[in-house]
Amino acid sequence: MSGPAGLAWLCALPWLLGATAPATPATAADFDRVYVGTVNINREEIYSFRYSSKPGQADAVRVYVKSDSEDLQYPVLFVVRQQKGVLSWQVPLIFRGLYQRTYNYQEVSRTLCPSEPTPETGPSEQSIFVDVASMAPFDIAYELRVTRLKSFQLTTDKAFNFTASPSQPQYFLYKFPPEVDSVIIKVVSETVYPCSVVSVQDIVCPVYDLDHNVEFNGVYQSMTKQAAITVQKKDFLGEQFFVVFVIKPEDYACGGSVPASITGKGNHTWNLQRTKSLQVTIVPSIKESDYVKAMLFSLLSFLSFYLVSLIVAFVHYVRIQRKASTERYSPDDGSGTVASSHPIATGTPEGSSYGAIDESSSSGGRQLSSPERGPPHGSDTDSSVEEESDFDTMPEIESDKNVIRTKMFLYLSDLSRKDRRIVSKKYKIYFWNIITIAVFYALPVIQLVITYQKVVNVTGNQDICYYNFLCAHPLGVLSAFNNVLSNVGHVLLGFLFVLIVLRRDILHRHWLEATDTCTLEYGIPKHFGLFYAMGIALMTEGVLSACYHICPNYSNFQFDTSFMYMIAGLCMLKLYQTRHPDINASAYSAYASFAVVICLAVLGVVFGKNKVWFWVIFSFIHVVASLALSTQIYYMGRFKMDFGIFRRVAMVLYTDCIQQCSRPMYMDRMVLLIAGNLVNWSFAVFGLVYRPRDFASYMLGIFICNLLLYLAFYIIMKLRSSEKLLPIPLFCIVATAVVWAAALYFFFQNLSSWEETPAESREKNRPCILLSFFDDHDVWHFLSAAALFFSFLVLLTLDDDLDSVRRDKIPVF
């Protein structure tokens, strides 16, 4: 104890050490009576209060004091002596705020730490001495009233109303009933301010119930209109605890500011009215059986996807076997269609004529052949040629591709001319790179969030993590196990998708090994590298989202969003690669682009709130990147990005728009790119004008809208080209739309926000809605995992109807 309040200890020190009794005798006093007197350096007053306490009953006493003196040099010192402790304070009571501002109160009310007699001793007499003193050379008047609290112990499921202020804090006792192992302390108030703190402390004296020491013990959180703390019986040996309520002298910690109208002498403010009405209710939390039910529900819900997949695979296998007994066919490629149901021309070996174009095809391309016979079907043997996966392996392709890609009507055979094995190895780099990225990204993330959780558990500061405290169920060291458990769907469904892709990949390899004909000029080229990468990305998203929800806050938000950007980007790349297998982006450039996006997302969260300059730069980059990407897509990668780009752009604009207004050569592509640019420019203008606070969600919205736009364009163009949607992809499209709609509904039910103060974030907290264990955000996790899984299946099965169609008949769009 320091400052003037520490003088009170000096007054009490002789008595505590057994020195000579004070000259002033103690005055026997009565409860609930107001005592008025004066003190000075030569005069002090001592009041004694006696009462009887019974075993099992916690009697609390509250002391109210007041002094009209404003002399901070000579405060009135109050020392309360009890059987097991001493409590002291001064009047005026001083609180310190920001910028050395002080708040002084002349009325103080404190609850004394109760002493409960043991059953062995039986009823006992308790004595309290209140010493009033001052070092002032003149008389200072004071008032004193001591009362016994009738409502000190809180009851389960019963609301209790009270008021508190900075100089008049409150705390109450709660004892666990025998059948209750965990409770939730719910505190509500009709007013946002003044800012308050709710603390749960063990039954230890002294009780820390002032603004400067409430954080010294127990668990605490700041509060405006709502707070909730989950308390477990096992954490308290005596199976009881104090609930402490402290009103802060300023609202800065809760998002408020120091009122500009406050005036005082110098930097002092006197008797600021900061009384707050509060209601506390303690309700039982869930039981262990509820944890078991929630875990079983989570696992069984997603394991059912495995069961359905097995059934579909079995039915598919039985159907193929039945056909095998009645007709001659080529082995299935995993898509459920018979590849040999249409005539396939024989020609040069598969390894050297991948994507070969028949001379009679409408594409006008000539068939290419290598000087030597390639390896056996399905072989992925490394060679010096294959290592050069970023380059064309035959000079004819380099000389022909610029001519072919300028044709008005392109077909898949025009853009699938490279060796299948080389292209497949190129796309497998996506898979291996994302595994490397996931490992190096996830390990430090796991270490960091474990450290965060330890800090929360050790310090008791629940303002560090932004949970939905009304539905945060602890388990072990985790404070919100339900938010972690709900991410199991991403891991399980991501792994299931990898298994599905692996099955297709194996069946396709077996088919390649078994066939003796050049069937590779039929259907969409089968490259599974991007699909594997998408499955790994979904699994990693589940792990990182679980890590983020261990302690969600401003410092680790990117853990939850980084792989969302990558998933959206990989889906767009896969959709583009389907009909442009030879000109898709390499894995290195794609992941480098994702890294730039993540950096922009971090910068946006740091600077995007109020910095206009950031939004100007970001909007400019967004628009320029959209135009550059559109140019590359329109010209099929033939528009060089160098210092001569401005001259070429000006020349194209002059010849095609000013000199003569000609019709675009690729009308479909032009329509898509115009729509895409309008969407992206709209996002850029919206961001520049409104500057949304949640920049991470804003960036994710850009990716999702572009993906949905491209997917819609792809499906429309597919139907326009008289292609069919088979039952499985059609079901997946409908399921994707339905599940995404439901998922987004729960996503926008904001339950917390690390962009605000912890107290403001808690105003959005809501109770659980599923099994009394999961909240709206957990349901979003469940549904988004299923929605992403169905979305991946759409991309995987969308073009299964083309497996028996020649590539020179499949249009490119």
ZAMARGU-4260 file (C-alpha; in steps of 0.2 Angstrom, whole numbers, plus 5000, padded with zeros to 4 digits):
<rodrens>
0) 5000/5000/5000 | 5008/5017/4995 | 5002/5035/4996 | 4991/5042/5009 | 4982/5026/5011
5) 4998/5018/5017 | 4997/5030/5032 | 4983/5020/5039 | 4994/5005/5041 | 5006/5016/5052
10) 4991/5020/5063 | 4986/5002/5065 | 5004/4995/5066 | 5007/4998/5085 | 4991/4988/5089
15) 4996/4974/5076 | 5013/4972/5085 | 5006/4972/5102 | 5012/4989/5107 | 5003/5000/5120
20) 4985/5002/5117 | 4979/5018/5109 | 4975/5032/5120 | 4957/5034/5113 | 4946/5020/5119
25) 4935/5011/5107 | 4917/5016/5106 | 4904/5002/5106 | 4893/5005/5090 | 4878/4998/5083
30) 4875/4992/5065 | 4864/5003/5053 | 4867/5018/5063 | 4876/5034/5056 | 4890/5041/5066
35) 4896/5059/5063 | 4912/5065/5070 | 4928/5075/5067 | 4946/5070/5068 | 4963/5079/5067
40) 4981/5075/5071 | 4978/5075/5090 | 4961/5066/5089 | 4956/5050/5082 | 4940/5039/5084
45) 4938/5020/5086 | 4922/5011/5084 | 4919/4993/5089 | 4905/4982/5082 | 4901/4964/5088
50) 4890/4951/5080 | 4887/4933/5081 | 4889/4921/5066 | 4883/4903/5064 | 4892/4889/5056
55) 4889/4887/5037 | 4883/4905/5036 | 4894/4918/5028 | 4890/4935/5036 | 4896/4950/5027
60) 4898/4968/5033 | 4898/4983/5023 | 4906/5000/5029 | 4900/5016/5022 | 4911/5032/5025
65) 4910/5050/5019 | 4920/5066/5021 | 4917/5083/5014 | 4935/5087/5014 | 4944/5091/4997
70) 4961/5092/5005 | 4971/5079/4996 | 4986/5083/5008 | 4977/5078/5023 | 4964/5064/5019
75) 4954/5055/5032 | 4961/5037/5035 | 4950/5023/5039 | 4957/5006/5045 | 4946/4991/5048
80) 4953/4978/5059 | 4945/4960/5058 | 4950/4943/5066 | 4960/4938/5051 | 4964/4954/5042
85) 4965/4973/5040 | 4957/4984/5027 | 4962/5002/5025 | 4958/5016/5013 | 4957/5035/5013
90) 4944/5048/5009 | 4945/5057/4996 | 4948/5040/4987 | 4959/5043/4972 | 4958/5034/4956
95) 4971/5037/4942 | 4966/5037/4923 | 4975/5040/4907 | 4987/5055/4905 | 4989/5056/4924
100) 4971/5061/4926 | 4964/5058/4944 | 4946/5055/4950 | 4942/5059/4968 | 4928/5052/4978
105) 4922/5058/4995 | 4910/5044/4997 | 4917/5026/4999 | 4908/5010/5003 | 4918/4993/5005
110) 4912/4976/5009 | 4923/4967/5022 | 4930/4950/5019 | 4918/4938/5028 | 4925/4925/5040
115) 4915/4909/5041 | 4916/4899/5057 | 4920/4881/5056 | 4907/4868/5062 | 4919/4862/5076
120) 4919/4879/5084 | 4900/4882/5083 | 4893/4900/5084 | 4906/4913/5088 | 4907/4931/5092
125) 4915/4942/5078 | 4922/4959/5082 | 4926/4973/5070 | 4936/4989/5075 | 4935/5004/5063
130) 4948/5017/5066 | 4946/5035/5060 | 4961/5046/5059 | 4969/5061/5050 | 4986/5070/5051
135) 4977/5087/5047 | 4981/5101/5060 | 4963/5105/5059 | 4946/5096/5061 | 4939/5086/5047
140) 4921/5080/5048 | 4916/5062/5043 | 4901/5050/5042 | 4902/5032/5046 | 4889/5018/5044
145) 4892/4999/5046 | 4878/4987/5040 | 4876/4968/5039 | 4872/4962/5022 | 4856/4952/5020
150) 4859/4946/5002 | 4877/4942/5001 | 4876/4924/4994 | 4870/4921/4977 | 4858/4907/4972
155) 4858/4896/4957 | 4846/4901/4943 | 4840/4917/4953 | 4844/4934/4946 | 4851/4947/4958
160) 4850/4966/4955 | 4862/4979/4963 | 4872/4995/4959 | 4890/4999/4960 | 4902/5014/4957
165) 4921/5016/4956 | 4922/5020/4975 | 4908/5008/4980 | 4912/4991/4972 | 4902/4975/4976
170) 4906/4957/4978 | 4896/4942/4983 | 4898/4924/4988 | 4893/4908/4978 | 4893/4890/4983
175) 4892/4876/4971 | 4877/4864/4974 | 4882/4846/4976 | 4875/4841/4959 | 4883/4855/4949
180) 4901/4854/4942 | 4901/4870/4931 | 4892/4886/4931 | 4890/4901/4920 | 4890/4918/4928
185) 4879/4930/4917 | 4880/4948/4920 | 4869/4961/4911 | 4866/4979/4912 | 4854/4991/4902
190) 4867/5004/4900 | 4884/5003/4890 | 4894/5014/4901 | 4902/5016/4914 | 4914/5002/4910
195) 4915/4989/4923 | 4925/4973/4927 | 4918/4956/4932 | 4930/4946/4942 | 4929/4928/4950
200) 4941/4926/4964 | 4945/4912/4977 | 4939/4914/4995 | 4955/4923/5001 | 4956/4939/5010
205) 4959/4952/5006 | 4947/4953/4991 | 4954/4964/4977 | 4939/4975/4973 | 4947/4991/4967
210) 4951/4997/4949 | 4970/4996/4952 | 4970/4979/4960 | 4955/4969/4953 | 4967/4961/4940
215) 4979/4954/4954 | 4969/4938/4957 | 4957/4926/4949 | 4948/4927/4932 | 4941/4944/4925
220) 4934/4952/4910 | 4929/4970/4906 | 4910/4973/4902 | 4898/4986/4895 | 4881/4978/4893
225) 4885/4960/4895 | 4898/4948/4902 | 4899/4929/4905 | 4912/4918/4914 | 4912/4899/4915
230) 4918/4893/4931 | 4922/4875/4935 | 4920/4867/4953 | 4937/4858/4951 | 4946/4875/4951
235) 4941/4879/4968 | 4945/4868/4983 | 4932/4875/4994 | 4919/4874/4980 | 4915/4892/4982
240) 4921/4909/4976 | 4918/4927/4976 | 4910/4937/4961 | 4918/4954/4961 | 4911/4969/4952
245) 4921/4985/4949 | 4917/5001/4940 | 4931/5009/4931 | 4934/5027/4933 | 4936/5029/4914
250) 4928/5020/4899 | 4944/5019/4888 | 4945/5000/4891 | 4928/4997/4885 | 4929/5008/4869
255) 4924/5024/4876 | 4934/5040/4879 | 4936/5053/4893 | 4921/5065/4892 | 4926/5082/4885
260) 4914/5091/4897 | 4923/5085/4913 | 4931/5099/4922 | 4940/5100/4938 | 4954/5109/4948
265) 4969/5106/4938 | 4969/5088/4932 | 4957/5082/4946 | 4939/5077/4944 | 4928/5076/4959
270) 4913/5064/4963 | 4910/5059/4945 | 4893/5051/4944 | 4897/5033/4937 | 4884/5022/4945
275) 4879/5007/4936 | 4865/4995/4938 | 4869/4977/4936 | 4860/4960/4936 | 4869/4944/4939
280) 4863/4927/4937 | 4872/4910/4939 | 4866/4896/4929 | 4872/4878/4928 | 4883/4874/4913
285) 4882/4858/4903 | 4887/4841/4910 | 4901/4828/4904 | 4887/4819/4895 | 4884/4834/4884
290) 4902/4834/4879 | 4901/4816/4873 | 4885/4819/4863 | 4893/4834/4855 | 4909/4824/4850
295) 4899/4810/4844 | 4888/4821/4834 | 4902/4830/4825 | 4911/4814/4821 | 4896/4804/4815
300) 4889/4818/4805 | 4905/4819/4794 | 4908/4800/4794 | 4891/4798/4786 | 4899/4807/4771
305) 4911/4792/4771 | 4897/4780/4771 | 4888/4788/4757 | 4904/4788/4747 | 4907/4770/4750
310) 4889/4766/4745 | 4890/4776/4729 | 4907/4768/4724 | 4900/4751/4728 | 4885/4754/4717
315) 4896/4761/4703 | 4907/4745/4704 | 4892/4734/4703 | 4885/4743/4688 | 4902/4741/4679
320) 4903/4723/4683 | 4885/4720/4676 | 4890/4729/4660 | 4906/4719/4659 | 4896/4703/4658
325) 4886/4709/4643 | 4897/4719/4632 | 4915/4723/4628 | 4921/4739/4635 | 4937/4748/4641
330) 4940/4749/4660 | 4932/4763/4669 | 4941/4779/4671 | 4933/4783/4687 | 4920/4795/4681
335) 4906/4782/4678 | 4907/4782/4659 | 4913/4769/4646 | 4927/4776/4636 | 4926/4764/4622
340) 4907/4766/4619 | 4913/4778/4605 | 4926/4774/4591 | 4943/4779/4595 | 4956/4780/4581
345) 4972/4771/4583 | 4988/4781/4581 | 5005/4784/4588 | 5009/4779/4606 | 5000/4789/4620
350) 5017/4795/4627 | 5021/4805/4611 | 5004/4810/4605 | 4995/4817/4620 | 4981/4828/4614
355) 4985/4824/4596 | 4973/4832/4584 | 4967/4822/4569 | 4970/4830/4552 | 4952/4829/4548
360) 4947/4839/4564 | 4938/4855/4563 | 4952/4863/4573 | 4963/4863/4559 | 4978/4858/4569
365) 4990/4845/4562 | 4995/4830/4572 | 5011/4830/4581 | 5022/4816/4584 | 5039/4813/4593
370) 5054/4805/4584 | 5054/4791/4597 | 5041/4780/4605 | 5036/4786/4622 | 5036/4775/4638
375) 5022/4763/4641 | 5004/4769/4645 | 5002/4776/4663 | 5021/4778/4665 | 5027/4793/4675
380) 5046/4788/4674 | 5057/4804/4676 | 5067/4810/4661 | 5077/4825/4657 | 5063/4831/4646
385) 5050/4829/4660 | 5061/4839/4672 | 5059/4854/4660 | 5040/4855/4665 | 5039/4873/4663
390) 5044/4873/4644 | 5036/4865/4629 | 5046/4850/4624 | 5044/4851/4605 | 5049/4866/4594
395) 5033/4863/4584 | 5022/4868/4598 | 5032/4884/4601 | 5030/4889/4583 | 5012/4884/4582
400) 5004/4889/4598 | 5003/4908/4594 | 4995/4904/4578 | 4983/4891/4585 | 4978/4903/4600
405) 4973/4917/4588 | 4959/4907/4580 | 4942/4913/4582 | 4935/4896/4588 | 4946/4886/4599
410) 4944/4868/4604 | 4951/4858/4618 | 4963/4849/4606 | 4971/4866/4603 | 4976/4869/4621
415) 4980/4851/4626 | 4995/4848/4614 | 5009/4845/4627 | 5014/4828/4633 | 5002/4822/4646
420) 5016/4816/4658 | 5025/4832/4658 | 5009/4842/4661 | 5003/4830/4675 | 5020/4832/4684
425) 5018/4851/4682 | 5001/4851/4691 | 5008/4839/4705 | 5019/4853/4710 | 5004/4861/4717
430) 5001/4846/4728 | 5019/4845/4735 | 5020/4864/4737 | 5004/4866/4747 | 5010/4852/4759
435) 5026/4861/4762 | 5017/4877/4764 | 5005/4869/4776 | 5018/4861/4787 | 5029/4877/4789
440) 5014/4888/4791 | 5004/4877/4804 | 5019/4872/4816 | 5023/4890/4822 | 5004/4894/4822
445) 5001/4879/4834 | 5015/4885/4845 | 5009/4903/4846 | 4991/4899/4850 | 4996/4887/4864
450) 5006/4901/4871 | 4991/4912/4870 | 4980/4899/4879 | 4993/4897/4893 | 4994/4916/4895
455) 4975/4917/4897 | 4975/4902/4910 | 4989/4909/4920 | 4984/4928/4920 | 4965/4925/4921
460) 4964/4939/4908 | 4949/4934/4897 | 4950/4950/4887 | 4965/4942/4877 | 4953/4931/4867
465) 4937/4935/4859 | 4926/4920/4862 | 4907/4919/4862 | 4907/4918/4881 | 4889/4913/4882
470) 4893/4897/4873 | 4912/4894/4877 | 4913/4876/4884 | 4931/4873/4892 | 4939/4856/4891
475) 4957/4853/4898 | 4967/4869/4894 | 4956/4875/4880 | 4943/4889/4885 | 4932/4886/4870
480) 4933/4868/4865 | 4917/4868/4855 | 4924/4881/4843 | 4939/4869/4840 | 4929/4854/4839
485) 4917/4861/4825 | 4932/4862/4813 | 4934/4843/4812 | 4923/4843/4797 | 4936/4852/4786
490) 4949/4839/4791 | 4938/4824/4788 | 4929/4830/4772 | 4946/4836/4765 | 4953/4819/4768
495) 4938/4811/4760 | 4940/4822/4745 | 4958/4817/4743 | 4953/4799/4744 | 4940/4801/4730
500) 4953/4810/4719 | 4965/4796/4723 | 4952/4783/4718 | 4949/4792/4701 | 4968/4794/4699
505) 4971/4775/4702 | 4957/4770/4690 | 4963/4782/4677 | 4981/4775/4678 | 4974/4757/4677
510) 4964/4762/4662 | 4979/4770/4653 | 4990/4754/4657 | 4976/4742/4650 | 4971/4751/4634
515) 4980/4748/4618 | 4972/4763/4608 | 4976/4781/4608 | 4961/4786/4618 | 4969/4802/4625
520) 4961/4813/4612 | 4944/4810/4621 | 4937/4820/4635 | 4945/4833/4647 | 4963/4829/4651
525) 4964/4820/4668 | 4976/4830/4679 | 4973/4828/4697 | 4987/4838/4705 | 4976/4853/4708
530) 4962/4842/4716 | 4975/4835/4728 | 4980/4852/4732 | 4962/4858/4735 | 4959/4843/4747
535) 4975/4847/4757 | 4970/4865/4758 | 4953/4861/4765 | 4961/4850/4778 | 4974/4863/4783
540) 4960/4876/4784 | 4952/4865/4797 | 4968/4864/4807 | 4972/4883/4806 | 4954/4888/4810
545) 4954/4877/4825 | 4971/4885/4830 | 4963/4902/4827 | 4948/4898/4838 | 4959/4892/4853
550) 4962/4911/4856 | 4954/4922/4842 | 4961/4940/4842 | 4968/4953/4832 | 4985/4946/4832
555) 4981/4929/4824 | 4966/4933/4812 | 4976/4928/4797 | 4977/4910/4803 | 4958/4908/4799
560) 4958/4917/4782 | 4975/4913/4773 | 4970/4896/4767 | 4952/4902/4762 | 4960/4913/4750
565) 4971/4899/4743 | 4955/4887/4742 | 4946/4901/4732 | 4961/4903/4721 | 4964/4885/4718
570) 4946/4882/4713 | 4947/4896/4700 | 4964/4889/4693 | 4956/4872/4692 | 4941/4878/4683
575) 4952/4888/4671 | 4964/4873/4669 | 4950/4861/4664 | 4949/4868/4646 | 4966/4877/4646
580) 4978/4863/4652 | 4993/4869/4643 | 4993/4888/4648 | 4988/4887/4666 | 4998/4896/4679
585) 5013/4887/4687 | 5012/4882/4705 | 5026/4894/4709 | 5018/4909/4702 | 5001/4904/4709
590) 5007/4902/4727 | 5018/4918/4725 | 5002/4927/4721 | 4993/4920/4736 | 5007/4926/4747
595) 5005/4944/4740 | 4986/4943/4743 | 4989/4937/4761 | 5001/4952/4764 | 4988/4964/4757
600) 4976/4956/4769 | 4987/4959/4784 | 4991/4977/4779 | 4973/4980/4776 | 4968/4975/4794
605) 4983/4985/4801 | 4980/5001/4791 | 4963/4999/4783 | 4952/5006/4797 | 4955/5025/4795
610) 4970/5026/4783 | 4963/5034/4766 | 4980/5032/4758 | 4979/5013/4760 | 4962/5012/4752
615) 4968/5023/4737 | 4983/5012/4734 | 4974/4996/4737 | 4960/5001/4725 | 4972/5006/4712
620) 4981/4989/4714 | 4965/4980/4713 | 4959/4988/4697 | 4976/4986/4688 | 4977/4968/4693
625) 4960/4965/4686 | 4964/4973/4670 | 4981/4964/4668 | 4973/4947/4672 | 4959/4950/4660
630) 4971/4954/4647 | 4981/4938/4650 | 4964/4928/4649 | 4958/4937/4634 | 4974/4934/4624
635) 4977/4917/4631 | 4994/4922/4638 | 5001/4930/4622 | 5000/4948/4628 | 5017/4951/4636
640) 5019/4961/4652 | 5034/4972/4649 | 5039/4990/4647 | 5031/4990/4630 | 5014/4986/4637
645) 5008/5004/4637 | 5012/5007/4619 | 5004/4990/4614 | 4988/4995/4624 | 4987/5012/4616
650) 4989/5004/4599 | 4975/4991/4602 | 4964/5005/4608 | 4967/5016/4593 | 4965/5002/4580
655) 4950/4993/4588 | 4941/5007/4596 | 4945/5024/4588 | 4950/5020/4570 | 4937/5007/4568
660) 4925/5000/4581 | 4927/4982/4577 | 4917/4967/4585 | 4928/4958/4598 | 4935/4942/4591
665) 4931/4932/4607 | 4914/4938/4612 | 4911/4925/4625 | 4927/4929/4634 | 4924/4948/4632
670) 4907/4946/4641 | 4915/4936/4655 | 4929/4949/4657 | 4918/4964/4657 | 4906/4957/4670
675) 4921/4952/4680 | 4929/4969/4679 | 4913/4977/4684 | 4912/4967/4699 | 4930/4970/4704
680) 4929/4989/4701 | 4913/4989/4711 | 4922/4981/4725 | 4936/4994/4723 | 4924/5008/4724
685) 4915/5001/4738 | 4931/4999/4748 | 4937/5016/4744 | 4921/5025/4749 | 4915/5015/4764
690) 4932/5008/4770 | 4924/4992/4779 | 4932/4988/4795 | 4933/4969/4792 | 4946/4969/4779
695) 4949/4951/4779 | 4931/4947/4775 | 4931/4960/4762 | 4946/4952/4753 | 4937/4935/4755
700) 4922/4942/4747 | 4931/4948/4732 | 4938/4930/4729 | 4921/4921/4732 | 4912/4933/4720
705) 4925/4931/4707 | 4924/4912/4709 | 4905/4911/4709 | 4905/4923/4693 | 4917/4911/4684
710) 4908/4895/4689 | 4891/4903/4683 | 4899/4908/4667 | 4907/4891/4665 | 4890/4882/4668
715) 4880/4893/4656 | 4893/4891/4642 | 4893/4873/4645 | 4874/4872/4643 | 4875/4884/4628
720) 4887/4872/4620 | 4874/4858/4621 | 4884/4849/4634 | 4875/4840/4648 | 4875/4840/4667
725) 4875/4822/4673 | 4864/4818/4689 | 4879/4818/4701 | 4886/4835/4696 | 4869/4842/4695
730) 4865/4835/4713 | 4882/4843/4719 | 4877/4860/4711 | 4860/4860/4720 | 4868/4854/4736
735) 4882/4867/4735 | 4869/4881/4733 | 4858/4876/4747 | 4872/4872/4759 | 4881/4888/4755
740) 4865/4898/4758 | 4863/4891/4775 | 4881/4892/4779 | 4882/4911/4775 | 4866/4914/4785
745) 4875/4908/4801 | 4892/4916/4795 | 4884/4934/4796 | 4877/4930/4814 | 4892/4940/4821
750) 4895/4933/4839 | 4911/4943/4842 | 4923/4955/4834 | 4941/4957/4837 | 4940/4974/4828
755) 4932/4981/4844 | 4936/4981/4862 | 4933/4965/4872 | 4919/4972/4881 | 4911/4978/4865
760) 4913/4961/4857 | 4904/4953/4871 | 4889/4963/4868 | 4886/4952/4852 | 4888/4935/4862
765) 4873/4923/4861 | 4869/4907/4869 | 4871/4890/4861 | 4859/4884/4848 | 4864/4866/4844
770) 4864/4853/4857 | 4867/4866/4870 | 4885/4865/4865 | 4888/4874/4848 | 4884/4892/4843
775) 4880/4900/4827 | 4898/4901/4822 | 4901/4882/4825 | 4886/4878/4814 | 4895/4889/4801
780) 4910/4878/4802 | 4899/4862/4800 | 4890/4869/4785 | 4905/4878/4776 | 4915/4862/4777
785) 4900/4852/4769 | 4898/4867/4756 | 4916/4867/4751 | 4916/4848/4749 | 4901/4849/4738
790) 4910/4863/4728 | 4925/4852/4725 | 4914/4838/4719 | 4906/4850/4707 | 4923/4854/4699
795) 4928/4836/4700 | 4912/4829/4691 | 4906/4844/4681 | 4913/4838/4664 | 4911/4819/4666
800) 4899/4820/4651 | 4913/4824/4640 | 4923/4808/4643 | 4918/4800/4626 | 4918/4816/4616
805) 4933/4820/4605 | 4943/4835/4611 | 4942/4843/4594 | 4923/4844/4597 | 4925/4852/4615
810) 4924/4871/4614 | 4936/4882/4625 | 4928/4896/4635
</rodrens>
